[in-house]
């Protein structure tokens, strides 16, 4: 199973990896890196954070997870079968979910990933 995670918080990286033992997991910290990985390979799961670069509760736009969600909406052939939005930013998460109708919003899911 191939898992791509967009998350900028290093402490969450460790928790994700502990919960995803036995998978091929790649973690990226920027929207542009996530888009590049989506171009390069197919993923079974994509976990999307909204607020990146140490910011919190920012508006959706360039440099956020929304940029990735919007890119995926424009490139549906690259969408993983399973997309989980794990942001605690309720407005940002809702914006991403609006453009990615099949995404699941699950803030904090890295603590105990039971969606796999």
N, C-alpha and C positions, 0 to 999 in steps of 0.2 A: 504494500500500500504506500502510495506517494502522498506526502502531506507538505503543503506550503503554508507557512505562517508569516503574516505581516504583524510584527510586534516590536516596539522599540524599547520596552522595559526588560533589561537583562535578567532581573529576578524572575520574571514570568517565563523567560526562555527556559530556565532550569526546570520549572514546574511543568511546562509543556513537554519537555523531553522526558521527564520522569513518567509522565502519563502516556507517552507515545512510544514506549519501548517496543521494538519489533517492527517499526515502520521506517521507511526512508523519509526522514523529516529534514526540511530545509527552512531555516528562519532568516528572514530579511527584515531590515529596519526602516526602509524607505519605500515610498510608493513606486518610484522609478525602478528600484531593484525588484519589487514584486512583479511589475509589468514585464520586465525583462525575463524573469523566471517563467512567467505564464506564456511568453512567446517561445521560449526554448524547449519546454517540456509539457507533458500532460500530467495533471495532478488529480488524485482521487478526492482530496479534501483541500479546502482553502479556508484558513482562519484569518479574518480581517479585523484589525484594530482601526480606529478612526484617527485618533489624536496621536501624532508621531513627533519625534524630535524633542521629547520631554515636555510637550505642551499638553494642556488639559482644557477641555470644553471649548474647543475652537470651532469656528464656522467651517462648513464643508467647502473644499476647494483644492487647488493644487497643493501637493505635499501632504495630503491626508489620505486615509483609506478610501474616501469618497472618489478620489482620482482613479483609484484601481477599480472600484465598483463601476464608475462611469465608463472606463475603458472596456471592462468586461461586457457591459450592456451594448457597447458599440461593436464588440467582437465576440458574439455569442458562441462561436465555434471553439473558443479558448476557455469557456467556462467549465470549471470542474463540476462533477456531478453533485458534490456536497460543498456548500458555502456556508460558513458559520461566522456571523458578525459577533465579535466578543468585546466590543467597546462599551465602556461605562458612560460614554457621552450619548445621552438619549436622543438628542436631535440629530447628531451625526450618524448614529446607528439607524435611525428611522430614514434618513436621507439615503443611506446605502441600501437599505431594504427596499426602498421605493424603486430604485433602478434595477435591483436584482430580486425579482419577485420570488425566486425559488430559495433565496437565502433564509437561514434561520438566525434569529437574533437571540444570543445566549450570553449576556454579560457575565464575565467571571468564569466561563466554562473551563478555562485552563486548570482550575483547581481540582476538578474531577471530571475528566472527559468521558462521558458515558454516551456520547453521540456516535462513536465509532462502532 
